[in-house]
């Protein structure tokens, strides 16, 4: 939960995730990066972001 982490910790989590993503694929979309920014700011939880992304892919490709 964002209440259990600091902004700096959340920012590092996103940086680490971005680095891992870039090893195997293209950079995340602008939309995903905006959601990551909201996580860093403490407005969204990672679970919420995952649900939003999955829902978007399902709508786009289903």
PQR file with spaces between the fields and no chain letter, atoms N, CA, C, O and H, PARSE charges and radii, in Angstrom:
ATOM       1  N    UNK     1       0.844   -1.189    0.000 -0.4000 1.5000
ATOM       2  CA   UNK     1       0.000    0.000    0.000 -0.0000 2.0000
ATOM       3  C    UNK     1       0.881    1.242    0.000  0.5500 1.7000
ATOM       4  O    UNK     1       1.972    1.252    0.569 -0.5500 1.4000
ATOM       5  N    UNK     2       0.396    2.255   -0.632 -0.4000 1.5000
ATOM       6  CA   UNK     2       1.182    3.479   -0.703 -0.0000 2.0000
ATOM       7  C    UNK     2       1.396    4.096    0.677  0.5500 1.7000
ATOM       8  O    UNK     2       2.385    4.795    0.898 -0.5500 1.4000
ATOM       9  H    UNK     2      -0.491    2.246   -1.094  0.4000 1.0000
ATOM      10  N    UNK     3       0.482    3.845    1.596 -0.4000 1.5000
ATOM      11  CA   UNK     3       0.640    4.405    2.937 -0.0000 2.0000
ATOM      12  C    UNK     3       1.803    3.756    3.688  0.5500 1.7000
ATOM      13  O    UNK     3       2.260    4.286    4.701 -0.5500 1.4000
ATOM      14  H    UNK     3      -0.321    3.278    1.416  0.4000 1.0000
ATOM      15  N    UNK     4       2.277    2.622    3.200 -0.4000 1.5000
ATOM      16  CA   UNK     4       3.369    1.909    3.853 -0.0000 2.0000
ATOM      17  C    UNK     4       4.722    2.182    3.206  0.5500 1.7000
ATOM      18  O    UNK     4       5.735    1.624    3.629 -0.5500 1.4000
ATOM      19  H    UNK     4       1.905    2.192    2.378  0.4000 1.0000
ATOM      20  N    UNK     5       4.747    3.036    2.185 -0.4000 1.5000
ATOM      21  CA   UNK     5       5.994    3.373    1.497 -0.0000 2.0000
ATOM      22  C    UNK     5       6.138    4.891    1.410  0.5500 1.7000
ATOM      23  O    UNK     5       5.158    5.631    1.494 -0.5500 1.4000
ATOM      24  H    UNK     5       3.925    3.489    1.841  0.4000 1.0000
ATOM      25  N    UNK     6       7.364    5.327    1.243 -0.4000 1.5000
ATOM      26  CA   UNK     6       7.613    6.747    1.039 -0.0000 2.0000
ATOM      27  C    UNK     6       7.573    7.047   -0.451  0.5500 1.7000
ATOM      28  O    UNK     6       7.608    6.139   -1.281 -0.5500 1.4000
ATOM      29  H    UNK     6       8.161    4.726    1.175  0.4000 1.0000
ATOM      30  N    UNK     7       7.501    8.307   -0.774 -0.4000 1.5000
ATOM      31  CA   UNK     7       7.517    8.710   -2.180 -0.0000 2.0000
ATOM      32  C    UNK     7       8.806    8.223   -2.837  0.5500 1.7000
ATOM      33  O    UNK     7       8.782    7.725   -3.962 -0.5500 1.4000
ATOM      34  H    UNK     7       7.472    9.045   -0.101  0.4000 1.0000
ATOM      35  N    UNK     8       9.921    8.367   -2.142 -0.4000 1.5000
ATOM      36  CA   UNK     8      11.211    7.945   -2.689 -0.0000 2.0000
ATOM      37  C    UNK     8      11.227    6.437   -2.950  0.5500 1.7000
ATOM      38  O    UNK     8      11.766    5.996   -3.964 -0.5500 1.4000
ATOM      39  H    UNK     8       9.940    8.772   -1.228  0.4000 1.0000
ATOM      40  N    UNK     9      10.649    5.650   -2.056 -0.4000 1.5000
ATOM      41  CA   UNK     9      10.578    4.203   -2.263 -0.0000 2.0000
ATOM      42  C    UNK     9       9.716    3.871   -3.477  0.5500 1.7000
ATOM      43  O    UNK     9      10.079    3.012   -4.280 -0.5500 1.4000
ATOM      44  H    UNK     9      10.210    6.008   -1.232  0.4000 1.0000
ATOM      45  N    UNK    10       8.572    4.547   -3.613 -0.4000 1.5000
ATOM      46  CA   UNK    10       7.694    4.296   -4.761 -0.0000 2.0000
ATOM      47  C    UNK    10       8.387    4.692   -6.059  0.5500 1.7000
ATOM      48  O    UNK    10       8.251    4.006   -7.073 -0.5500 1.4000
ATOM      49  H    UNK    10       8.276    5.245   -2.960  0.4000 1.0000
ATOM      50  N    UNK    11       9.124    5.790   -6.029 -0.4000 1.5000
ATOM      51  CA   UNK    11       9.850    6.225   -7.220 -0.0000 2.0000
ATOM      52  C    UNK    11      10.911    5.181   -7.607  0.5500 1.7000
ATOM      53  O    UNK    11      11.098    4.902   -8.792 -0.5500 1.4000
ATOM      54  H    UNK    11       9.234    6.347   -5.206  0.4000 1.0000
ATOM      55  N    UNK    12      11.594    4.613   -6.629 -0.4000 1.5000
ATOM      56  CA   UNK    12      12.601    3.583   -6.913 -0.0000 2.0000
ATOM      57  C    UNK    12      11.944    2.334   -7.463  0.5500 1.7000
ATOM      58  O    UNK    12      12.486    1.703   -8.370 -0.5500 1.4000
ATOM      59  H    UNK    12      11.442    4.840   -5.667  0.4000 1.0000
ATOM      60  N    UNK    13      10.790    1.962   -6.936 -0.4000 1.5000
ATOM      61  CA   UNK    13      10.058    0.802   -7.439 -0.0000 2.0000
ATOM      62  C    UNK    13       9.747    0.983   -8.919  0.5500 1.7000
ATOM      63  O    UNK    13       9.926    0.058   -9.711 -0.5500 1.4000
ATOM      64  H    UNK    13      10.349    2.475   -6.199  0.4000 1.0000
ATOM      65  N    UNK    14       9.282    2.169   -9.292 -0.4000 1.5000
ATOM      66  CA   UNK    14       8.951    2.447  -10.693 -0.0000 2.0000
ATOM      67  C    UNK    14      10.212    2.446  -11.553  0.5500 1.7000
ATOM      68  O    UNK    14      10.200    1.912  -12.662 -0.5500 1.4000
ATOM      69  H    UNK    14       9.136    2.920   -8.648  0.4000 1.0000
ATOM      70  N    UNK    15      11.288    3.031  -11.064 -0.4000 1.5000
ATOM      71  CA   UNK    15      12.542    3.026  -11.827 -0.0000 2.0000
ATOM      72  C    UNK    15      13.031    1.605  -12.071  0.5500 1.7000
ATOM      73  O    UNK    15      13.462    1.271  -13.174 -0.5500 1.4000
ATOM      74  H    UNK    15      11.299    3.465  -10.163  0.4000 1.0000
ATOM      75  N    UNK    16      12.962    0.767  -11.035 -0.4000 1.5000
ATOM      76  CA   UNK    16      13.386   -0.627  -11.185 -0.0000 2.0000
ATOM      77  C    UNK    16      12.504   -1.359  -12.197  0.5500 1.7000
ATOM      78  O    UNK    16      13.005   -2.084  -13.057 -0.5500 1.4000
ATOM      79  H    UNK    16      12.612    1.038  -10.138  0.4000 1.0000
ATOM      80  N    UNK    17      11.202   -1.166  -12.088 -0.4000 1.5000
ATOM      81  CA   UNK    17      10.268   -1.822  -13.008 -0.0000 2.0000
ATOM      82  C    UNK    17      10.516   -1.359  -14.446  0.5500 1.7000
ATOM      83  O    UNK    17      10.489   -2.170  -15.372 -0.5500 1.4000
ATOM      84  H    UNK    17      10.795   -0.578  -11.389  0.4000 1.0000
ATOM      85  N    UNK    18      10.753   -0.070  -14.632 -0.4000 1.5000
ATOM      86  CA   UNK    18      11.022    0.474  -15.967 -0.0000 2.0000
ATOM      87  C    UNK    18      12.294   -0.164  -16.547  0.5500 1.7000
ATOM      88  O    UNK    18      12.326   -0.541  -17.718 -0.5500 1.4000
ATOM      89  H    UNK    18      10.774    0.589  -13.880  0.4000 1.0000
ATOM      90  N    UNK    19      13.331   -0.279  -15.723 -0.4000 1.5000
ATOM      91  CA   UNK    19      14.584   -0.873  -16.181 -0.0000 2.0000
ATOM      92  C    UNK    19      14.385   -2.327  -16.601  0.5500 1.7000
ATOM      93  O    UNK    19      14.897   -2.749  -17.638 -0.5500 1.4000
ATOM      94  H    UNK    19      13.304    0.028  -14.771  0.4000 1.0000
ATOM      95  N    UNK    20      13.652   -3.083  -15.809 -0.4000 1.5000
ATOM      96  CA   UNK    20      13.382   -4.478  -16.156 -0.0000 2.0000
ATOM      97  C    UNK    20      12.561   -4.589  -17.431  0.5500 1.7000
ATOM      98  O    UNK    20      12.803   -5.467  -18.260 -0.5500 1.4000
ATOM      99  H    UNK    20      13.237   -2.740  -14.967  0.4000 1.0000
ATOM     100  N    UNK    21      11.600   -3.706  -17.584 -0.4000 1.5000
ATOM     101  CA   UNK    21      10.752   -3.713  -18.780 -0.0000 2.0000
ATOM     102  C    UNK    21      11.590   -3.460  -20.027  0.5500 1.7000
ATOM     103  O    UNK    21      11.377   -4.102  -21.055 -0.5500 1.4000
ATOM     104  H    UNK    21      11.403   -2.993  -16.912  0.4000 1.0000
ATOM     105  N    UNK    22      12.520   -2.552  -19.950 -0.4000 1.5000
ATOM     106  CA   UNK    22      13.335   -2.181  -21.104 -0.0000 2.0000
ATOM     107  C    UNK    22      14.285   -3.297  -21.527  0.5500 1.7000
ATOM     108  O    UNK    22      14.776   -3.294  -22.656 -0.5500 1.4000
ATOM     109  H    UNK    22      12.694   -2.030  -19.115  0.4000 1.0000
ATOM     110  N    UNK    23      14.550   -4.251  -20.634 -0.4000 1.5000
ATOM     111  CA   UNK    23      15.422   -5.369  -21.003 -0.0000 2.0000
ATOM     112  C    UNK    23      14.798   -6.258  -22.066  0.5500 1.7000
ATOM     113  O    UNK    23      15.497   -6.783  -22.933 -0.5500 1.4000
ATOM     114  H    UNK    23      14.152   -4.253  -19.717  0.4000 1.0000
ATOM     115  N    UNK    24      13.482   -6.428  -21.999 -0.4000 1.5000
ATOM     116  CA   UNK    24      12.807   -7.386  -22.881 -0.0000 2.0000
ATOM     117  C    UNK    24      11.869   -6.780  -23.907  0.5500 1.7000
ATOM     118  O    UNK    24      11.446   -7.474  -24.831 -0.5500 1.4000
ATOM     119  H    UNK    24      12.914   -6.002  -21.295  0.4000 1.0000
ATOM     120  N    UNK    25      11.535   -5.512  -23.773 -0.4000 1.5000
ATOM     121  CA   UNK    25      10.544   -4.959  -24.692 -0.0000 2.0000
ATOM     122  C    UNK    25      10.725   -3.454  -24.844  0.5500 1.7000
ATOM     123  O    UNK    25      11.667   -2.856  -24.324 -0.5500 1.4000
ATOM     124  H    UNK    25      11.879   -4.948  -23.022  0.4000 1.0000
ATOM     125  N    UNK    26       9.804   -2.883  -25.563 -0.4000 1.5000
ATOM     126  CA   UNK    26       9.818   -1.444  -25.800 -0.0000 2.0000
ATOM     127  C    UNK    26       9.461   -0.695  -24.518  0.5500 1.7000
ATOM     128  O    UNK    26       8.989   -1.291  -23.550 -0.5500 1.4000
ATOM     129  H    UNK    26       9.039   -3.369  -25.985  0.4000 1.0000
ATOM     130  N    UNK    27       9.684    0.575  -24.523 -0.4000 1.5000
ATOM     131  CA   UNK    27       9.352    1.420  -23.375 -0.0000 2.0000
ATOM     132  C    UNK    27       7.849    1.387  -23.119  0.5500 1.7000
ATOM     133  O    UNK    27       7.062    1.241  -24.054 -0.5500 1.4000
ATOM     134  H    UNK    27      10.067    1.060  -25.309  0.4000 1.0000
ATOM     135  N    UNK    28       7.450    1.521  -21.858 -0.4000 1.5000
ATOM     136  CA   UNK    28       6.019    1.586  -21.551 -0.0000 2.0000
ATOM     137  C    UNK    28       5.373    2.781  -22.251  0.5500 1.7000
ATOM     138  O    UNK    28       6.032    3.776  -22.550 -0.5500 1.4000
ATOM     139  H    UNK    28       8.090    1.639  -21.099  0.4000 1.0000
ATOM     140  N    UNK    29       4.090    2.662  -22.502 -0.4000 1.5000
ATOM     141  CA   UNK    29       3.359    3.737  -23.172 -0.0000 2.0000
ATOM     142  C    UNK    29       3.280    4.963  -22.267  0.5500 1.7000
ATOM     143  O    UNK    29       3.528    4.883  -21.063 -0.5500 1.4000
ATOM     144  H    UNK    29       3.554    1.854  -22.259  0.4000 1.0000
ATOM     145  N    UNK    30       2.934    6.081  -22.863 -0.4000 1.5000
ATOM     146  CA   UNK    30       2.740    7.314  -22.088 -0.0000 2.0000
ATOM     147  C    UNK    30       1.656    7.119  -21.028  0.5500 1.7000
ATOM     148  O    UNK    30       1.764    7.628  -19.913 -0.5500 1.4000
ATOM     149  H    UNK    30       2.733    6.146  -23.840  0.4000 1.0000
ATOM     150  N    UNK    31       0.616    6.377  -21.392 -0.4000 1.5000
ATOM     151  CA   UNK    31      -0.480    6.125  -20.447 -0.0000 2.0000
ATOM     152  C    UNK    31       0.028    5.374  -19.217  0.5500 1.7000
ATOM     153  O    UNK    31      -0.317    5.720  -18.088 -0.5500 1.4000
ATOM     154  H    UNK    31       0.529    5.964  -22.298  0.4000 1.0000
ATOM     155  N    UNK    32       0.845    4.349  -19.436 -0.4000 1.5000
ATOM     156  CA   UNK    32       1.386    3.573  -18.329 -0.0000 2.0000
ATOM     157  C    UNK    32       2.310    4.445  -17.479  0.5500 1.7000
ATOM     158  O    UNK    32       2.297    4.348  -16.251 -0.5500 1.4000
ATOM     159  H    UNK    32       1.126    4.068  -20.354  0.4000 1.0000
ATOM     160  N    UNK    33       3.094    5.279  -18.111 -0.4000 1.5000
ATOM     161  CA   UNK    33       3.986    6.159  -17.365 -0.0000 2.0000
ATOM     162  C    UNK    33       3.196    7.178  -16.542  0.5500 1.7000
ATOM     163  O    UNK    33       3.610    7.538  -15.440 -0.5500 1.4000
ATOM     164  H    UNK    33       3.104    5.358  -19.108  0.4000 1.0000
ATOM     165  N    UNK    34       2.071    7.641  -17.067 -0.4000 1.5000
ATOM     166  CA   UNK    34       1.217    8.553  -16.290 -0.0000 2.0000
ATOM     167  C    UNK    34       0.640    7.839  -15.075  0.5500 1.7000
ATOM     168  O    UNK    34       0.575    8.414  -13.988 -0.5500 1.4000
ATOM     169  H    UNK    34       1.735    7.348  -17.963  0.4000 1.0000
ATOM     170  N    UNK    35       0.227    6.599  -15.252 -0.4000 1.5000
ATOM     171  CA   UNK    35      -0.280    5.820  -14.121 -0.0000 2.0000
ATOM     172  C    UNK    35       0.830    5.602  -13.090  0.5500 1.7000
ATOM     173  O    UNK    35       0.585    5.677  -11.886 -0.5500 1.4000
ATOM     174  H    UNK    35       0.280    6.132  -16.134  0.4000 1.0000
ATOM     175  N    UNK    36       2.039    5.336  -13.559 -0.4000 1.5000
ATOM     176  CA   UNK    36       3.175    5.162  -12.652 -0.0000 2.0000
ATOM     177  C    UNK    36       3.422    6.436  -11.851  0.5500 1.7000
ATOM     178  O    UNK    36       3.742    6.382  -10.664 -0.5500 1.4000
ATOM     179  H    UNK    36       2.238    5.275  -14.537  0.4000 1.0000
ATOM     180  N    UNK    37       3.271    7.569  -12.505 -0.4000 1.5000
ATOM     181  CA   UNK    37       3.419    8.853  -11.814 -0.0000 2.0000
ATOM     182  C    UNK    37       2.383    9.019  -10.715  0.5500 1.7000
ATOM     183  O    UNK    37       2.677    9.560   -9.649 -0.5500 1.4000
ATOM     184  H    UNK    37       3.011    7.613  -13.470  0.4000 1.0000
ATOM     185  N    UNK    38       1.178    8.553  -10.980 -0.4000 1.5000
ATOM     186  CA   UNK    38       0.129    8.633   -9.960 -0.0000 2.0000
ATOM     187  C    UNK    38       0.451    7.717   -8.785  0.5500 1.7000
ATOM     188  O    UNK    38       0.136    8.043   -7.640 -0.5500 1.4000
ATOM     189  H    UNK    38       0.940    8.114  -11.846  0.4000 1.0000
ATOM     190  N    UNK    39       1.071    6.578   -9.057 -0.4000 1.5000
ATOM     191  CA   UNK    39       1.509    5.689   -7.984 -0.0000 2.0000
ATOM     192  C    UNK    39       2.591    6.377   -7.142  0.5500 1.7000
ATOM     193  O    UNK    39       2.533    6.361   -5.913 -0.5500 1.4000
ATOM     194  H    UNK    39       1.327    6.313   -9.987  0.4000 1.0000
ATOM     195  N    UNK    40       3.563    6.971   -7.806 -0.4000 1.5000
ATOM     196  CA   UNK    40       4.635    7.667   -7.094 -0.0000 2.0000
ATOM     197  C    UNK    40       4.059    8.736   -6.172  0.5500 1.7000
ATOM     198  O    UNK    40       4.515    8.908   -5.042 -0.5500 1.4000
ATOM     199  H    UNK    40       3.610    6.983   -8.805  0.4000 1.0000
ATOM     200  N    UNK    41       3.057    9.448   -6.666 -0.4000 1.5000
ATOM     201  CA   UNK    41       2.432   10.510   -5.873 -0.0000 2.0000
ATOM     202  C    UNK    41       1.519    9.974   -4.779  0.5500 1.7000
ATOM     203  O    UNK    41       1.039   10.737   -3.941 -0.5500 1.4000
ATOM     204  H    UNK    41       2.687    9.308   -7.584  0.4000 1.0000
ATOM     205  N    UNK    42       1.274    8.655   -4.781 -0.4000 1.5000
ATOM     206  CA   UNK    42       0.441    8.052   -3.746 -0.0000 2.0000
ATOM     207  C    UNK    42      -1.045    8.086   -4.049  0.5500 1.7000
ATOM     208  O    UNK    42      -1.860    7.866   -3.152 -0.5500 1.4000
ATOM     209  H    UNK    42       1.664    8.034   -5.462  0.4000 1.0000
ATOM     210  N    UNK    43      -1.414    8.355   -5.286 -0.4000 1.5000
ATOM     211  CA   UNK    43      -2.834    8.440   -5.663 -0.0000 2.0000
ATOM     212  C    UNK    43      -3.421    7.103   -6.102  0.5500 1.7000
ATOM     213  O    UNK    43      -4.634    6.907   -6.034 -0.5500 1.4000
ATOM     214  H    UNK    43      -0.753    8.534   -6.014  0.4000 1.0000
ATOM     215  N    UNK    44      -2.569    6.183   -6.552 -0.4000 1.5000
ATOM     216  CA   UNK    44      -3.025    4.869   -7.014 -0.0000 2.0000
ATOM     217  C    UNK    44      -2.154    3.783   -6.394  0.5500 1.7000
ATOM     218  O    UNK    44      -0.982    4.004   -6.089 -0.5500 1.4000
ATOM     219  H    UNK    44      -1.583    6.342   -6.607  0.4000 1.0000
ATOM     220  N    UNK    45      -2.743    2.615   -6.216 -0.4000 1.5000
ATOM     221  CA   UNK    45      -2.007    1.429   -5.770 -0.0000 2.0000
ATOM     222  C    UNK    45      -1.570    0.637   -7.009  0.5500 1.7000
ATOM     223  O    UNK    45      -2.173    0.761   -8.076 -0.5500 1.4000
ATOM     224  H    UNK    45      -3.695    2.435   -6.464  0.4000 1.0000
ATOM     225  N    UNK    46      -0.536   -0.161   -6.862 -0.4000 1.5000
ATOM     226  CA   UNK    46      -0.076   -0.975   -7.987 -0.0000 2.0000
ATOM     227  C    UNK    46      -1.162   -1.900   -8.495  0.5500 1.7000
ATOM     228  O    UNK    46      -1.282   -2.125   -9.700 -0.5500 1.4000
ATOM     229  H    UNK    46      -0.047   -0.262   -5.996  0.4000 1.0000
ATOM     230  N    UNK    47      -1.954   -2.436   -7.580 -0.4000 1.5000
ATOM     231  CA   UNK    47      -3.042   -3.327   -7.978 -0.0000 2.0000
ATOM     232  C    UNK    47      -4.062   -2.607   -8.860  0.5500 1.7000
ATOM     233  O    UNK    47      -4.587   -3.179   -9.815 -0.5500 1.4000
ATOM     234  H    UNK    47      -1.857   -2.252   -6.602  0.4000 1.0000
ATOM     235  N    UNK    48      -4.331   -1.359   -8.530 -0.4000 1.5000
ATOM     236  CA   UNK    48      -5.279   -0.573   -9.335 -0.0000 2.0000
ATOM     237  C    UNK    48      -4.724   -0.345  -10.735  0.5500 1.7000
ATOM     238  O    UNK    48      -5.451   -0.439  -11.724 -0.5500 1.4000
ATOM     239  H    UNK    48      -3.904   -0.894   -7.755  0.4000 1.0000
ATOM     240  N    UNK    49      -3.440   -0.048  -10.809 -0.4000 1.5000
ATOM     241  CA   UNK    49      -2.808    0.184  -12.100 -0.0000 2.0000
ATOM     242  C    UNK    49      -2.854   -1.086  -12.942  0.5500 1.7000
ATOM     243  O    UNK    49      -3.181   -1.040  -14.128 -0.5500 1.4000
ATOM     244  H    UNK    49      -2.850    0.028  -10.006  0.4000 1.0000
ATOM     245  N    UNK    50      -2.528   -2.214  -12.329 -0.4000 1.5000
ATOM     246  CA   UNK    50      -2.565   -3.489  -13.050 -0.0000 2.0000
ATOM     247  C    UNK    50      -3.961   -3.748  -13.595  0.5500 1.7000
ATOM     248  O    UNK    50      -4.110   -4.146  -14.751 -0.5500 1.4000
ATOM     249  H    UNK    50      -2.263   -2.252  -11.365  0.4000 1.0000
ATOM     250  N    UNK    51      -4.980   -3.528  -12.779 -0.4000 1.5000
ATOM     251  CA   UNK    51      -6.364   -3.738  -13.227 -0.0000 2.0000
ATOM     252  C    UNK    51      -6.712   -2.818  -14.389  0.5500 1.7000
ATOM     253  O    UNK    51      -7.356   -3.250  -15.345 -0.5500 1.4000
ATOM     254  H    UNK    51      -4.858   -3.205  -11.840  0.4000 1.0000
ATOM     255  N    UNK    52      -6.296   -1.557  -14.319 -0.4000 1.5000
ATOM     256  CA   UNK    52      -6.574   -0.601  -15.391 -0.0000 2.0000
ATOM     257  C    UNK    52      -5.910   -1.033  -16.696  0.5500 1.7000
ATOM     258  O    UNK    52      -6.521   -0.969  -17.763 -0.5500 1.4000
ATOM     259  H    UNK    52      -5.773   -1.206  -13.542  0.4000 1.0000
ATOM     260  N    UNK    53      -4.664   -1.469  -16.606 -0.4000 1.5000
ATOM     261  CA   UNK    53      -3.930   -1.878  -17.801 -0.0000 2.0000
ATOM     262  C    UNK    53      -4.538   -3.133  -18.401  0.5500 1.7000
ATOM     263  O    UNK    53      -4.736   -3.209  -19.614 -0.5500 1.4000
ATOM     264  H    UNK    53      -4.167   -1.521  -15.740  0.4000 1.0000
ATOM     265  N    UNK    54      -4.835   -4.116  -17.567 -0.4000 1.5000
ATOM     266  CA   UNK    54      -5.451   -5.355  -18.055 -0.0000 2.0000
ATOM     267  C    UNK    54      -6.794   -5.066  -18.688  0.5500 1.7000
ATOM     268  O    UNK    54      -7.089   -5.585  -19.764 -0.5500 1.4000
ATOM     269  H    UNK    54      -4.675   -4.054  -16.582  0.4000 1.0000
ATOM     270  N    UNK    55      -7.612   -4.254  -18.052 -0.4000 1.5000
ATOM     271  CA   UNK    55      -8.916   -3.902  -18.596 -0.0000 2.0000
ATOM     272  C    UNK    55      -8.771   -3.222  -19.946  0.5500 1.7000
ATOM     273  O    UNK    55      -9.536   -3.502  -20.869 -0.5500 1.4000
ATOM     274  H    UNK    55      -7.373   -3.832  -17.178  0.4000 1.0000
ATOM     275  N    UNK    56      -7.795   -2.329  -20.071 -0.4000 1.5000
ATOM     276  CA   UNK    56      -7.560   -1.640  -21.344 -0.0000 2.0000
ATOM     277  C    UNK    56      -7.169   -2.594  -22.454  0.5500 1.7000
ATOM     278  O    UNK    56      -7.663   -2.481  -23.576 -0.5500 1.4000
ATOM     279  H    UNK    56      -7.174   -2.100  -19.321  0.4000 1.0000
ATOM     280  N    UNK    57      -6.275   -3.544  -22.149 -0.4000 1.5000
ATOM     281  CA   UNK    57      -5.880   -4.536  -23.161 -0.0000 2.0000
ATOM     282  C    UNK    57      -7.048   -5.429  -23.546  0.5500 1.7000
ATOM     283  O    UNK    57      -7.220   -5.767  -24.717 -0.5500 1.4000
ATOM     284  H    UNK    57      -5.874   -3.636  -21.238  0.4000 1.0000
ATOM     285  N    UNK    58      -7.848   -5.810  -22.558 -0.4000 1.5000
ATOM     286  CA   UNK    58      -9.015   -6.646  -22.870 -0.0000 2.0000
ATOM     287  C    UNK    58      -9.983   -5.920  -23.791  0.5500 1.7000
ATOM     288  O    UNK    58     -10.529   -6.521  -24.716 -0.5500 1.4000
ATOM     289  H    UNK    58      -7.708   -5.535  -21.606  0.4000 1.0000
ATOM     290  N    UNK    59     -10.201   -4.631  -23.544 -0.4000 1.5000
ATOM     291  CA   UNK    59     -11.101   -3.851  -24.394 -0.0000 2.0000
ATOM     292  C    UNK    59     -10.519   -3.696  -25.793  0.5500 1.7000
ATOM     293  O    UNK    59     -11.244   -3.736  -26.788 -0.5500 1.4000
ATOM     294  H    UNK    59      -9.758   -4.143  -22.792  0.4000 1.0000
ATOM     295  N    UNK    60      -9.222   -3.521  -25.856 -0.4000 1.5000
ATOM     296  CA   UNK    60      -8.583   -3.287  -27.139 -0.0000 2.0000
ATOM     297  C    UNK    60      -8.467   -4.559  -27.987  0.5500 1.7000
ATOM     298  O    UNK    60      -8.627   -4.511  -29.206 -0.5500 1.4000
ATOM     299  H    UNK    60      -8.633   -3.488  -25.049  0.4000 1.0000
ATOM     300  N    UNK    61      -8.192   -5.681  -27.345 -0.4000 1.5000
ATOM     301  CA   UNK    61      -7.893   -6.908  -28.093 -0.0000 2.0000
ATOM     302  C    UNK    61      -8.941   -8.009  -27.977  0.5500 1.7000
ATOM     303  O    UNK    61      -8.801   -9.055  -28.611 -0.5500 1.4000
ATOM     304  H    UNK    61      -8.063   -5.720  -26.354  0.4000 1.0000
ATOM     305  N    UNK    62      -9.974   -7.799  -27.191 -0.4000 1.5000
ATOM     306  CA   UNK    62     -10.986   -8.855  -27.032 -0.0000 2.0000
ATOM     307  C    UNK    62     -12.019   -8.806  -28.144  0.5500 1.7000
ATOM     308  O    UNK    62     -12.941   -9.621  -28.166 -0.5500 1.4000
ATOM     309  H    UNK    62     -10.088   -6.949  -26.676  0.4000 1.0000
